[in-house]
Amino acid sequence: MSEDWFGKVEGDAWRLIVRGARDVMSPFHQPAFATRRADGGGAVRTIVLRGADPRERTLWFYTDAETGKVADIAADPASELVFYDALRQLQVRARGRAEVLRLVDGAPLAVQAFSAVSERAWSDYGGEDARTRFAVVRVSVAALDVLQLRRGGQRRRAGVTYGPDGVPVVVRLPA
Ligand SMILES: Cc1cc2nc3c(=O)[nH]c(=O)nc-3n(C[C@H](O)[C@H](O)[C@H](O)COP(=O)(O)O)c2cc1C
């Protein structure tokens, strides 16, 4: 690994996230999604990544609006996802604000997404009530934290934030 790793880390992380949304075999397909609970604790759960847009710096997944994460987000949109690729020995954490886009509100992303969900899969979103409970959680990513492990102990860790113009700012972090 070299200085070049820091130069490419932001683009590489987003490429893996996009692949994770498209490819069910990708290790980035099922990240963990964390929220803050109203009682002051945290909550983390596995989700299936459904889409990502590196230009907008957004990523999204589907949910049942009755689940705890939706109540968490309503109270506090701060959220984080963690992805891990064991073969690459690469961890990516994506932090940002989550929003809930509900089908019943006619949110275009939710309408489009639900039209592609087979009736068999409605059970994941409230069964017969799926039309009233289906929602998309979209996270606007404000920061990435990328940790590259290596056999023998050598590590690299980069923190990525974005300037007002959307240009990534990459800093070395203690690994
Ligand atoms: C492999 C796997 C994939 C999952 N995918 C989703 C998903 O895409 N969306 C979702 O809301 N829950 C998904 N779940 C269920 C969540 O992990 C969680 O149990 C559920 O959403 C309730 O969590 P909450 O009440 O904390 O929001 C998945 C669970 C597993 C094990």
The ligand as a Gaussian input file, in Angstrom:
#p B3LYP/6-31G(d) Opt

LIG

0 1
 C      -29.776000     -11.186000       6.226000
 C      -30.746000     -10.168000       6.748000
 C      -31.207000      -9.174000       5.930000
 C      -32.113000      -8.210000       6.400000
 N      -32.518000      -7.206000       5.581000
 C      -33.346000      -6.247000       6.059000
 C      -33.681000      -5.115000       5.250000
 O      -33.247000      -4.971000       4.098000
 N      -34.484000      -4.176000       5.802000
 C      -34.965000      -4.264000       7.070000
 O      -35.677000      -3.381000       7.510000
 N      -34.657000      -5.324000       7.866000
 C      -33.840000      -6.297000       7.385000
 N      -33.488000      -7.367000       8.184000
 C      -34.060000      -7.450000       9.550000
 C      -33.321000      -6.488000      10.480000
 O      -32.000000      -6.974000      10.733000
 C      -34.069000      -6.290000      11.801000
 O      -34.157000      -7.525000      12.492000
 C      -35.476000      -5.747000      11.593000
 O      -35.493000      -4.782000      10.543000
 C      -36.012000      -5.069000      12.861000
 O      -35.052000      -4.154000      13.317000
 P      -35.394000      -2.776000      14.071000
 O      -36.679000      -2.989000      14.810000
 O      -34.213000      -2.533000      14.943000
 O      -35.551000      -1.714000      13.034000
 C      -32.592000      -8.297000       7.725000
 C      -32.087000      -9.305000       8.563000
 C      -31.196000     -10.222000       8.089000
 C      -30.685000     -11.287000       9.016000

